[in-house]
Amino acid sequence: MIFVAKPIMIQGTMSNAGKSLITAALCRIFRQDGLKTAPFKSQNMALNSHITGDGLEMGTAQAMQAAAACTEPSVFMNPILLKPTDNKGSQLIVNGEVRGYMRAAEYFKYKKQLIPDIMNAYKKLDAEYDVIVIEGAGSPAEINLKKDDIVNMGMAEMVDAPVLLVGDIDRGGVFAQLYGTVMLLDEKERQRIKATVINKFRGDVDILRPGLRMIEELTGVKVAGVVPYERFNIEDEDSLSERLENKKAGIIDIAVIRFPRISNFTDFDAFDCIDGVSVRYVERVSELLNPDMIILPGSKSTVSDLMWMRENGLEEAIKKSGRPIFGICGGYQMLGEQIIDEYGAERKGEYRGMELLPIVTRFNSEKTRSLVSGKFRDIEGTFKGLSGAEFEGYEIHTGESIFTHSDKFTLPKLTELTDGTLGGCRRGDVYGSYIHGIFDKCAAKTVECLCEKKGITLDGIKNIDMNAVREREYDRLAHIVRESLDMELIYKILNGEV
């Protein structure tokens, strides 16, 4: 098969070695250098997803990489998306559409049937772009999985891509990672690795140089560079994100419940841009403390995560906290009176909700996927200052939430979309909405509301433009990686000269 675009593939010695950000950096660098560039990942497993302009679903990481490449996200950049629903299986999404649920063993036998979908997607990009930066998954040296691989060396073979192998020095043992990975590959696969990259380095590179020379001799592969450890305000791929580990309370303290199947936690990135504000991810009652706001985020398994919260005591602690509570998507559904799953979309049956909002959610087989924009309606409570504030975001959920007739009060809907559609709900200081990204434009106003309730002021609070923030972060990422890597070598690899 003849391809037009030049491919280069980023593989890692393990999950969370930094493949996604190195891929994003190269996408921005090549674009800065005048090359029309696209990211590609044949198969992604993640709970964070993105909705494209045509209402299809893809991995957040590839949407982020597309933004880094200054191009529109497309499901062709991530034709296969697996969204884990439990410990044994995942929802399978192919070219942006749900194809069903598969257990791991079933998918393992089935996945090679998806090669035509993968190659069709790749060929769409190949016809449009100069360079395709391909991201692998996990490690290429999973010897029990190599035979049927479609995302690491199997993918590299399909499109004849040279490979950069990235190791994570921050976790320790990076030389063993690199050497062990190379040695577990067969000779044909080893020939594809054109250079290695050491990622997340803290310290003096001069101390590392003897090791770089030795690993080059041991593997026969050049080290393309050492990338320093940095934190970027860029949408992360999955729950390995370091931001989920934050436990330190700020002047304004926002507690996000860290469900086992938390999804789309990038909804809260804007708060991280405001000095004095902490976003803490809470898994147990002892960690809840006394936050200024509690957020129930999205969940891929709403009922299971609700049961988890009920069993570990967090549900009761949240209800007794007296704090403003905001639920998004799955978190919004949990706040209602009841969740009904007649068809087994998640877990067949009827389940009591937290009974904080007068809604009942019925799951169905259809998934709502849409980009939205609008404004908050006139609201009362802690977030009265959000009245009229504009937002942009997206909805991605299974199920419909409707008002019950049991409430004695008139309950305004929380939001109004540009097409006039009303949505969400508020009762007292409990708020809920299906809209992901609802805080991106109004994080500063939200914090101001919390400051007013607390009777304090924070200096320097200003509106956050998350698009502008991320653009600056892509440029900073590209600059750091460009300075850290031997870009002459990278271009030789891209052009088939190495």
JOPEFEN-V539011 format. One record per backbone hydrogen bond with DSSP energy under -1.0 kcal/mol. CO is the residue of the C=O (numbers start at 0). NH is the residue of the N-H. If there is no record, write none. Layout:
BEGIN
{{CO NH} {CO NH}}
END
This chain:
BEGIN
{{5 131} {7 133} {8 163} {9 135} {10 165} {13 16} {17 21} {18 22} {19 23} {20 24} {21 25} {22 26} {23 27} {24 28} {25 29} {26 30} {27 31} {28 32} {29 34} {30 33} {35 129} {35 130} {37 132} {39 134} {41 79} {43 81} {47 59} {49 57} {51 54} {55 51} {57 49} {58 62} {59 63} {60 64} {61 65} {62 66} {63 67} {64 68} {65 70} {66 69} {73 76} {74 77} {76 40} {78 94} {79 43} {80 92} {81 45} {82 90} {87 103} {88 84} {88 85} {89 101} {90 82} {91 98} {92 80} {93 96} {95 56} {96 93} {99 91} {101 89} {102 106} {103 107} {104 108} {105 109} {106 110} {109 112} {110 113} {111 114} {113 117} {114 118} {115 119} {116 120} {117 121} {118 122} {119 123} {120 124} {121 125} {122 126} {124 127} {124 128} {129 5} {130 37} {131 7} {132 39} {133 9} {140 142} {141 144} {141 145} {145 148} {151 155} {152 156} {153 157} {154 158} {155 160} {161 8} {162 193} {162 194} {163 10} {164 196} {165 12} {166 198} {168 171} {172 176} {173 177} {174 178} {175 179} {176 180} {177 181} {178 182} {179 183} {181 184} {185 189} {186 190} {188 191} {189 192} {191 162} {194 164} {195 223} {196 166} {197 226} {198 168} {200 228} {203 206} {204 208} {207 211} {208 212} {209 213} {210 214} {211 215} {212 216} {213 217} {214 218} {215 219} {221 195} {223 485} {224 197} {226 200} {231 233} {237 240} {240 243} {241 244} {242 245} {245 280} {251 277} {252 291} {252 292} {253 279} {254 294} {255 281} {256 258} {258 261} {260 299} {263 266} {264 267} {265 268} {269 272} {270 273} {273 276} {275 251} {277 253} {279 255} {281 257} {283 286} {284 287} {292 254} {293 325} {294 256} {295 327} {297 262} {300 304} {301 305} {302 306} {303 307} {304 308} {305 309} {306 310} {307 311} {308 314} {312 316} {313 317} {314 318} {315 319} {323 293} {324 430} {325 295} {326 432} {327 330} {328 332} {329 333} {330 334} {332 335} {333 353} {334 355} {334 356} {335 354} {336 352} {337 360} {338 350} {339 362} {340 348} {348 340} {350 338} {356 358} {357 403} {358 336} {358 337} {359 401} {360 339} {361 399} {367 396} {369 394} {371 392} {372 417} {373 390} {374 415} {375 387} {380 383} {382 385} {383 386} {385 388} {388 375} {390 373} {392 371} {393 435} {394 369} {396 367} {399 361} {401 359} {413 376} {414 422} {415 374} {416 419} {420 416} {422 413} {422 414} {424 431} {426 429} {428 324} {429 426} {430 326} {431 424} {432 328} {435 393} {436 439} {438 442} {441 445} {442 446} {443 447} {444 448} {445 449} {446 450} {447 451} {448 452} {449 453} {450 454} {450 455} {464 468} {465 469} {466 470} {467 471} {468 472} {469 473} {470 474} {471 475} {472 476} {473 477} {474 478} {475 479} {476 480} {477 481} {478 482} {479 483} {480 484} {484 486} {485 489} {486 490} {487 491} {488 492} {489 493} {490 494} {491 496} {492 495}}
END
